[in-house]
Amino acid sequence: MRTLIVGGYGSVGHTIAEELATASEGPGSVIVAGLDWNGLHRGAQFGEFWTGNGWDDSGRDADHLTVRTTVRHGLSHVRSFWESQGVWPGRPTENAGQIQYQPPTPADLHSSACAECEDDVWTGSRDPFVAEYDTGDVCGYCCYECYFTHRTQNHLEEVMGEASVYIPPK
């Protein structure tokens, strides 16, 4: 039975999914087909993320973490929880691919300072270059040279390769 988990904590969602499966196809027939839980985003706004043991608020003192990074951290715990229950799909489901990676844009920047030279990224003749790294950081740059230098010197990797870099039109 494919199940879309809508809201609720992992253990509550698992209990309900098992009850649905038992009523229709028998125990152990649950496969998570998707998660729809705004609670992760709401919690992340307060520096909290979900774990298999409940909410963890240790992110409240982590000013360096963005809401996006905290949500991703919570999602990794959600996935681990469902994998431990044996119901996370081992292969993509027919619903896979409906949510696609959204590359960063200048609107994602939290600072106008270039991550490399600290010049204002908005004073040039072009919009800023923006890159999202696998560390969760989204950095803005005043030019391609600053982007390349900062990335290279700090051994940074984009989260989705070239798709994670916004290069402004000329």
Contact map, one row per residue, 1 for C-alpha under 8 A:
11100000000000000000100010001110000000000000000000000000000000000000000000000000000000000000000000000000000000000000000000000000000000000000000000000000000000000000000000
11110000000000000000000000000111100000000000000000000000000000000000000000000000000000000000000000000000000000000000000000000000000000000000000000000000000000000000000000
11111000000000001000000000000111110000000000000000000000000000000000000000000000000000000000000000000000000000000000000000000000000000000000000000000000000000000000000000
01111100000000000000000000000001111100000000000000000000000000000000000000000000000000000000000000000000000000000000000000000000000000000000000000000000000000000000000000
00111111000010001000000000000001111110000000000000000000000000000000000000000000000000000000000000000000000000000000000000000000000000000000000000000000000000000000000000
00011111000010000000000000000000001110000000000000000000000000000000000000000000000000000000000000000000000000000000000000000000000000000000000000000000000000000000000000
00001111100010000000000000000000001111100000000000000000000000000000000000000000000000000000000000000000000000000000000000000000000000000000000000000000000000000000000000
00001111110110000000000000000000000010000000000000000000000000000000000000000000000000000000000000000000000000000000000000000000000000000000000000000000000000000000000000
00000011111110000000000000000000000000000000000000000100000000000000000000000000000000000000000000000000000000000000000000000000000000000000000000000000000000000000000000
00000001111111000000000000000000000000000000000000010000000000000000000000000100110000000000000000000000000000000000000000000000000000000000000000000000000000000000000000
00000000111111100000000000000000000000000000000000000000000000000000000000000000000000000000000000000000000000000000000000000000000000000000000000000000000000000000000000
00000001111111110000000000000000000000000000000000000000000000000000000000000000000000000000000000000000000000000000000000000000000000000000000000000000000000000000000000
00001111111111111000000000000000000000000000000000000000000000000000000000000000000000000000000000000000000000000000000000000000000000000000000000000000000000000000000000
00000000011111111100000000000000000000000000000000000000000000000000000000000000000000000000000000000000000000000000000000000000000000000000000000000000000000000000000000
00000000001111111110000000000000000000000000000000000000000000000000000000000000000000000000000000000000000000000000000000000000000000000000000000000000000000000000000000
00000000000111111111000000000000000000000000000000000000000000000000000000000000000000000000000000000000000000000000000000000000000000000000000000000000000000000000000000
00101000000011111111100000000100000000000000000000000000000000000000000000000000000000000000000000000000000000000000000000000000000000000000000000000000000000000000000000
00000000000001111111110000111100000000000000000000000000000000000000000000000000000000000000000000000000000000000000000000000000000000000000000000000000000000000000000000
00000000000000111111111000100000000000000000000000000000000000000000000000000000000000000000000000000000000000000000000000000000000000000000000000000000000000000000000000
00000000000000011111111100000000000000000000000000000000000000000000000000000000000000000000000000000000000000000000000000000000000000000000000000000000000000000000000000
10000000000000001111111111111100000000000000000000000000000000000000000000000000000000000000000000000000000000000000000000000000000000000000000000000000000000000000000000
00000000000000000111111111111000000000000000000000000000000000000000000000000000000000000000000000000000000000000000000000000000000000000000000000000000000000000000000000
00000000000000000011111111000000000000000000000000000000000000000000000000000000000000000000000000000000000000000000000000000000000000000000000000000000000000000000000000
00000000000000000001111111000000000000000000000000000000000000000000000000000000000000000000000000000000000000000000000000000000000000000000000000000000000000000000000000
10000000000000000000111111101000000000000000000000000000000000000000000000000000000000000000000000000000000000000000000000000000000000000000000000000000000000000000000000
00000000000000000000111111111000000000000000000000000000000000000000000000000000000000000000000000000000000000000000000000000000000000000000000000000000000000000000000000
00000000000000000110110011111100000000000000000000000000000000000000000000000000000000000000000000000000000000000000000000000000000000000000000000000000000000000000000000
00000000000000000100110001111100000000000000000000000000000000000000000000000000000000000000000000000000000000000000000000000000000000000000000000000000000000000000000000
10000000000000000100110011111110000000000000000000000000000000000000000000000000000000000000000000000000000000000000000000000000000000000000000000000000000000000000000000
11100000000000001100100000111111000000000000000000000000000000000000000000000000000000100000000000000000000000000000000000000000000000000000000000000000000000000000000000
11100000000000000000000000001111100000000000000000000000000000000000000000000000000000111000000000000000000000000000000000000000000000000000000000000000000000000000000000
01111000000000000000000000000111111000000000000000000000000000000000000000000000010000111000000000000000000000000000000000000000000000000000000000000000000000000000000000
01111000000000000000000000000011111000000000000000000000000000000000000000000000000000011000101000000000000000000000000000000000000000000000000000000000000000000000000000
00111000000000000000000000000001111100000000000000000000000000000000000000000000000000000000001000000000000000000000000000000000000000000000000000000000000000000000000000
00011110000000000000000000000001111110000000000000000000000000000000000000000000000000000000000000000000000000000000000000000000000000000000000000000000000000000000000000
00011110000000000000000000000000011111000000000000000000000000000000000000000000000000000000000000000000000000000000000000000000000000000000000000000000000000000000000000
00001111000000000000000000000000001111110000000000000000000000000000000000000000000000000000000000000000000000000000000000000000000000000000000000000000000000000000000000
00000010000000000000000000000000000111111100000000000000000000000000000000000000000000000000000000000000000000000000000000000000000000000000000000000000000000000000000000
00000010000000000000000000000000000011111110000000000000000000000000000000000000000000000000000000000000000000000000000000000000000000000000000000000000000000000000000000
00000000000000000000000000000000000011111111000011000000000000000000001001100000000000000000000000000000000000000000000000000000000000000000000000000000000000000000000000
00000000000000000000000000000000000001111111100000000000000000000010001000000000000000000000000000000000000000000000000000000000000000000000000000000000000000000000000000
00000000000000000000000000000000000001111111110000000000000000000000000000000000000000000000000000000000000000000000000000000000000000000000000000000000000000000000000000
00000000000000000000000000000000000000111111111110000000000000000000000000000000000000000000000000000000000000000000000000000000000000000000000000000000000000000000000000
00000000000000000000000000000000000000011111111110000000000000000011011000000000000000000000000000000000000000000000000000000000000000000000000000000000000000000000000000
00000000000000000000000000000000000000001111111100000000000000000010000000000000000000000000000000000000000000000000000000000000000000000000000000000000000000000000000000
00000000000000000000000000000000000000000111111100000000000100000000000000000000000000000000000000000000000000000000000000000000000000000000000000000000000000000000000000
00000000000000000000000000000000000000000011111110000000111111000010010000000000000000000000000000000000000000000000000000000000000000000000000000000000000000000000000000
00000000000000000000000000000000000000000011111111000011111100000000010000000000000000000000000000000000000000000000000000000000000000000000000000000000000000000000000000
00000000000000000000000000000000000000010011001111100011101000000000011011000000000000000000000000000000000000000000000000000000000000000000000000000000000000000000000000
00000000000000000000000000000000000000010000000111111111000000000000000001101100000000000000000000000000000000000000000000000000000000000000000000000000000000000000000000
00000000000000000000000000000000000000000000000011111111000000000000000001001100100000000000000000000000000000000000000000000000000000000000000000000000000000000000000000
00000000010000000000000000000000000000000000000001111100000000000000000000001101100000000000000000000000000000000000000000000000000000000000000000000000000000000000000000
00000000000000000000000000000000000000000000000001111110000000000000000000000000000000000000000000000000000000000000000000000000000000000000000000000000000000000000000000
00000000100000000000000000000000000000000000000001111111000000000000000000000000000000000000000000000000000000000000000000000000000000000000000000000000000000000000000000
00000000000000000000000000000000000000000000000111101111100000000000000000000000000000000000000000000000000000000000000000000000000000000000000000000000000000000000000000
00000000000000000000000000000000000000000000000111100111111000000000000000000000000000000000000000000000000000000000000000000000000000000000000000000000000000000000000000
00000000000000000000000000000000000000000000001110000011111100000000000000000000000000000000000000000000000000000000000000000000000000000000000000000000000000000000000000
00000000000000000000000000000000000000000000001100000001111111000000000000000000000000000000000000000000000000000000000000000000000000000000000000000000000000000000000000
00000000000000000000000000000000000000000000001110000001111111101000010000000000000000000000000000000000000000000000000000000000000000000000000000000000000000000000000000
00000000000000000000000000000000000000000000011100000000111111100000000000000000000000000000000000000000000000000000000000000000000000000000000000000000000000000000000000
00000000000000000000000000000000000000000000001000000000011111100000000000000000000000000000000000000000000000000000000000000000000000000000000000000000000000000000000000
00000000000000000000000000000000000000000000001000000000011111111000000000000000000000000000000000000000000000000000000000000000000000000000000000000000000000000000000000
00000000000000000000000000000000000000000000000000000000001111111100000000000000000000000000000000000000000000000000000000000000000000000000000000000000000000000000000000
00000000000000000000000000000000000000000000000000000000000001111100000000000000000000000000000000000000000000000000000000000000000000000000000000000000000000000000000000
00000000000000000000000000000000000000000000000000000000001001111110110000000000000000000000000000000000000000000000000000000000000000010000000000000000000000000000000000
00000000000000000000000000000000000000000000000000000000000000111111110000000000000000000000000000000000000000000000000000000000000000011000000000000000000000000000000000
00000000000000000000000000000000000000001001101000000000000000001111111000000000000000000000000000000000000000000000000000000000000000000000000000000000000000000000000000
00000000000000000000000000000000000000000001000000000000000000000111111100000000000000000000000000000000000000000000000000000000000000010000000000000000000000000000000000
00000000000000000000000000000000000000000000000000000000000000001111111110000000000000000000000000000000000000000000000000000000000000011000000000000000000000000000000000
00000000000000000000000000000000000000000001001110000000001000001111111111000000000000000000000000000000000000000000000000000000000000000000000000000000000000000000000000
00000000000000000000000000000000000000011001000010000000000000000011111111100000000000000000000000000000000000000000000000000000000000000000000000000000000000000000000000
00000000000000000000000000000000000000000000000000000000000000000001111111110000000000000000000000000000000000000000000000000000000000000000000000000000000000000000000000
00000000000000000000000000000000000000000000000010000000000000000000111111111000000000000000000000000000000000000000000000000000000000000000000000000000000000000000000000
00000000000000000000000000000000000000010000000011100000000000000000011111111100000000000000000000000000000000000000000000000000000000000000000000000000000000000000000000
00000000000000000000000000000000000000010000000001000000000000000000001111111110000000000000000000000000000000000000000000000000000000000000000000000000000000000000000000
00000000000000000000000000000000000000000000000000000000000000000000000111111111000000000000000000000000000000000000000000000000000000000000000000000000000000000000000000
00000000000000000000000000000000000000000000000001110000000000000000000011111111100000000000000000000000000000000000000000000000000000000000000000000000000000000000000000
00000000010000000000000000000000000000000000000001110000000000000000000001111111110000000000000000000000000000000000000000000000000000000000000000000000000000000000000000
00000000000000000000000000000000000000000000000000000000000000000000000000111111111000010000000000000000000000000000000000000000000000000000000000000000000000000000000000
00000000000000000000000000000000000000000000000000010000000000000000000000011111111100000000000000000000000000000000000000000000000000000000000000000000000000000000000000
00000000010000000000000000000000000000000000000000110000000000000000000000001111111110000000000000000000000000000000000000000000000000000000000000000000000000000000000000
00000000010000000000000000000001000000000000000000000000000000000000000000000111111111110000000000000000000000000000000000000000000000000000000000000000000000000000000000
00000000000000000000000000000000000000000000000000000000000000000000000000000011111111110000000000000000000000000000000000000000000000000000000000000000000000000000000000
00000000000000000000000000000000000000000000000000000000000000000000000000000001111111100000000000000000000000000000000000000000000000000000000000000000000000000000000000
00000000000000000000000000000000000000000000000000000000000000000000000000000000111111110000000000000000000000000000000000000000000000000000000000000000000000000000000000
00000000000000000000000000000000000000000000000000000000000000000000000000000000011111110000000000000000000000000000000000000000000000000000000000000000000000000000000000
00000000000000000000000000000111000000000000000000000000000000000000000000000000011111111000000000000000000000000000000000000000000000000000000000000000000000000000000000
00000000000000000000000000000011100000000000000000000000000000000000000000000010011011111100000000000000000000000000000000000000000000000000000000000000000000000000000000
00000000000000000000000000000011100000000000000000000000000000000000000000000000000000111111100000000000000000000000000000000000000000000000000000000000000000000000000000
00000000000000000000000000000000000000000000000000000000000000000000000000000000000000011111000000000000000000000000000000000000000000000000000000000000000000000000000000
00000000000000000000000000000000000000000000000000000000000000000000000000000000000000001111100000000000000000000000000000000000000000000000000000000000000000000000000000
00000000000000000000000000000000000000000000000000000000000000000000000000000000000000001111111100000000000000000000000000000000000000000000000000000000000000000000000000
00000000000000000000000000000000100000000000000000000000000000000000000000000000000000001011111100000000000000000000000000000000000000000000000000000000000000000000000000
00000000000000000000000000000000000000000000000000000000000000000000000000000000000000000001111100000000000000000000000000000000000000000000000000000000000000000000000000
00000000000000000000000000000000110000000000000000000000000000000000000000000000000000000001111111000000000000000000000000000000000000000000000000000000000000000000000000
00000000000000000000000000000000000000000000000000000000000000000000000000000000000000000001111111100000000000000000000000000000000000000000000000000000000000000000000000
00000000000000000000000000000000000000000000000000000000000000000000000000000000000000000000001111110000000000000000000000000000000000000000000000000000000000000000000000
00000000000000000000000000000000000000000000000000000000000000000000000000000000000000000000001111110000000000000000000000000000000000000000000000000000000000000000000000
00000000000000000000000000000000000000000000000000000000000000000000000000000000000000000000000111111000000000000000000000000000000000000000000000000000000000000000000000
00000000000000000000000000000000000000000000000000000000000000000000000000000000000000000000000011111100000000000000000000000000000000000000000000000000000000000000000000
00000000000000000000000000000000000000000000000000000000000000000000000000000000000000000000000000111110000000000000000000000000000000000000000000000000000000000000000000
00000000000000000000000000000000000000000000000000000000000000000000000000000000000000000000000000011111000000000000000000000000000000000000000000000000000000000000000000
00000000000000000000000000000000000000000000000000000000000000000000000000000000000000000000000000001111100000000000000000000000000100000000000000000000000000000011110000
00000000000000000000000000000000000000000000000000000000000000000000000000000000000000000000000000000111111100000000000000000000011100000100000000000000000000000001110000
00000000000000000000000000000000000000000000000000000000000000000000000000000000000000000000000000000011111110000000000000000000010000000000000000000000000000000000010000
00000000000000000000000000000000000000000000000000000000000000000000000000000000000000000000000000000001111110000000000000000011110000000001000000000000000000000000010000
00000000000000000000000000000000000000000000000000000000000000000000000000000000000000000000000000000001111110000000000000000000000000000000000000000000000000000000000000
00000000000000000000000000000000000000000000000000000000000000000000000000000000000000000000000000000001111111000000000000000000000000000100000000000000000000000000000000
00000000000000000000000000000000000000000000000000000000000000000000000000000000000000000000000000000000111111110000000000000000010000000111000000000000000000000000000000
00000000000000000000000000000000000000000000000000000000000000000000000000000000000000000000000000000000000111110000000000000000000000000000000000000000000000000000000000
00000000000000000000000000000000000000000000000000000000000000000000000000000000000000000000000000000000000011111000000000000000000000000001000000000000000000000000000000
00000000000000000000000000000000000000000000000000000000000000000000000000000000000000000000000000000000000011111100000111000000000000000001000000000000000000000000000000
00000000000000000000000000000000000000000000000000000000000000000000000000000000000000000000000000000000000000111110111110000000000000000001100000000000000000000000000000
00000000000000000000000000000000000000000000000000000000000000000000000000000000000000000000000000000000000000011111111110000000000000000011110001000000000000000000000000
00000000000000000000000000000000000000000000000000000000000000000000000000000000000000000000000000000000000000001111110000000000000000000011100001100100000000000000000000
00000000000000000000000000000000000000000000000000000000000000000000000000000000000000000000000000000000000000000111110000000000000000000000100001101100000000000000000000
00000000000000000000000000000000000000000000000000000000000000000000000000000000000000000000000000000000000000001111111000000000000000000000000001000000000000000000000000
00000000000000000000000000000000000000000000000000000000000000000000000000000000000000000000000000000000000000001111111100000000000000000000000000000000000000000000000000
00000000000000000000000000000000000000000000000000000000000000000000000000000000000000000000000000000000000000001100111110000000000000000000010000000000000000000000000000
00000000000000000000000000000000000000000000000000000000000000000000000000000000000000000000000000000000000000011100011111100000000000000000010000000000000000000000000000
00000000000000000000000000000000000000000000000000000000000000000000000000000000000000000000000000000000000000011100001111110011000000000001110000000000000000000000000000
00000000000000000000000000000000000000000000000000000000000000000000000000000000000000000000000000000000000000010000000111110111000000000000010000000000000000000000000000
00000000000000000000000000000000000000000000000000000000000000000000000000000000000000000000000000000000000000000000000111111000000000000000000000000000000000000000000000
00000000000000000000000000000000000000000000000000000000000000000000000000000000000000000000000000000000000000000000000011111111000000000000010000000000000000000000000000
00000000000000000000000000000000000000000000000000000000000000000000000000000000000000000000000000000000000000000000000000111110000000000000000000000000000000000000000000
00000000000000000000000000000000000000000000000000000000000000000000000000000000000000000000000000000000000000000000000001011111000000000000000000000000000000000000000111
00000000000000000000000000000000000000000000000000000000000000000000000000000000000000000000000000000000010000000000000011011111100000000000010000000000000000000000000110
00000000000000000000000000000000000000000000000000000000000000000000000000000000000000000000000000000000010000000000000011010111110000000001111000000000000000000000001100
00000000000000000000000000000000000000000000000000000000000000000000000000000000000000000000000000000000010000000000000000000011111000000001111100100000000000000000111100
00000000000000000000000000000000000000000000000000000000000000000000000000000000000000000000000000000001110010000000000000000001111100000111100000000000000000000000111000
00000000000000000000000000000000000000000000000000000000000000000000000000000000000000000000000000000001000000000000000000000000111110000111000000100000000001000001110000
00000000000000000000000000000000000000000000000000000000000000000000000000000000000000000000000000000011000000000000000000000000011111011110000000000000000001100001100000
00000000000000000000000000000000000000000000000000000000000000000000000000000000000000000000000000000000000000000000000000000000001111111100000000000000000111100001000000
00000000000000000000000000000000000000000000000000000000000000000000000000000000000000000000000000000000000000000000000000000000000111111000000000000000000111100000000000
00000000000000000000000000000000000000000000000000000000000000000000000000000000000000000000000000000000000000000000000000000000000011111000000000000000000100100000000000
00000000000000000000000000000000000000000000000000000000000000001101100000000000000000000000000000000000000000000000000000000000000111111100000000000000000000100000000000
00000000000000000000000000000000000000000000000000000000000000000100100000000000000000000000000000000000000000000000000000000000000111111110000000000000000000000000000000
00000000000000000000000000000000000000000000000000000000000000000000000000000000000000000000000000000001000110000000000000000000011110011111000000000000000000000000000000
00000000000000000000000000000000000000000000000000000000000000000000000000000000000000000000000000000000000010000110000000000000011100001111100000000000000000000000000000
00000000000000000000000000000000000000000000000000000000000000000000000000000000000000000000000000000000010010111110000010000001111000000111110000100000000000000000000000
00000000000000000000000000000000000000000000000000000000000000000000000000000000000000000000000000000000000000001111000010000001110000000011111101100000000000000000000000
00000000000000000000000000000000000000000000000000000000000000000000000000000000000000000000000000000000000000000100001111010011100000000001111101100000000000000000000000
00000000000000000000000000000000000000000000000000000000000000000000000000000000000000000000000000000000000000000000000000000001100000000000111111100000000000000000000000
00000000000000000000000000000000000000000000000000000000000000000000000000000000000000000000000000000000000000000000000000000000100000000000111111110000000000000000000000
00000000000000000000000000000000000000000000000000000000000000000000000000000000000000000000000000000000000000000000000000000000000000000000001111111000000000000000000000
00000000000000000000000000000000000000000000000000000000000000000000000000000000000000000000000000000000000000000111100000000000000000000000111111111100000000000000000000
00000000000000000000000000000000000000000000000000000000000000000000000000000000000000000000000000000000000000000011000000000000101000000001111111111110000000000000000000
00000000000000000000000000000000000000000000000000000000000000000000000000000000000000000000000000000000000000000000000000000000000000000000000111111111000000000000000000
00000000000000000000000000000000000000000000000000000000000000000000000000000000000000000000000000000000000000000001000000000000000000000000000011111111100000000000000000
00000000000000000000000000000000000000000000000000000000000000000000000000000000000000000000000000000000000000000011000000000000000000000000000001111111110000000000000000
00000000000000000000000000000000000000000000000000000000000000000000000000000000000000000000000000000000000000000000000000000000000000000000000000111111111110000000000000
00000000000000000000000000000000000000000000000000000000000000000000000000000000000000000000000000000000000000000000000000000000000000000000000000011111111100000000000000
00000000000000000000000000000000000000000000000000000000000000000000000000000000000000000000000000000000000000000000000000000000000000000000000000001111111100000000000000
00000000000000000000000000000000000000000000000000000000000000000000000000000000000000000000000000000000000000000000000000000000000000000000000000000111111100000000000000
00000000000000000000000000000000000000000000000000000000000000000000000000000000000000000000000000000000000000000000000000000000000000000000000000000011111110000000000000
00000000000000000000000000000000000000000000000000000000000000000000000000000000000000000000000000000000000000000000000000000000000011100000000000000011111111000000000000
00000000000000000000000000000000000000000000000000000000000000000000000000000000000000000000000000000000000000000000000000000000000011000000000000000010001111101000000000
00000000000000000000000000000000000000000000000000000000000000000000000000000000000000000000000000000000000000000000000000000000001111000000000000000000000111111101100000
00000000000000000000000000000000000000000000000000000000000000000000000000000000000000000000000000000000000000000000000000000000000111110000000000000000000011111001000000
00000000000000000000000000000000000000000000000000000000000000000000000000000000000000000000000000000000000000000000000000000000000000000000000000000000000001111111000000
00000000000000000000000000000000000000000000000000000000000000000000000000000000000000000000000000000000000000000000000000000000000000000000000000000000000011111111100000
00000000000000000000000000000000000000000000000000000000000000000000000000000000000000000000000000000000000000000000000000000000000000000000000000000000000001011111100000
00000000000000000000000000000000000000000000000000000000000000000000000000000000000000000000000000000010000000000000000000000000000000000000000000000000000000011111110000
00000000000000000000000000000000000000000000000000000000000000000000000000000000000000000000000000000011000000000000000000000000001110000000000000000000000001111111110000
00000000000000000000000000000000000000000000000000000000000000000000000000000000000000000000000000000011000000000000000000000000111100000000000000000000000001001111111000
00000000000000000000000000000000000000000000000000000000000000000000000000000000000000000000000000000011110000000000000000000000111000000000000000000000000000000011111100
00000000000000000000000000000000000000000000000000000000000000000000000000000000000000000000000000000000000000000000000000000001110000000000000000000000000000000000111110
00000000000000000000000000000000000000000000000000000000000000000000000000000000000000000000000000000000000000000000000000000111100000000000000000000000000000000000011111
00000000000000000000000000000000000000000000000000000000000000000000000000000000000000000000000000000000000000000000000000000110000000000000000000000000000000000000001111
00000000000000000000000000000000000000000000000000000000000000000000000000000000000000000000000000000000000000000000000000000100000000000000000000000000000000000000000111
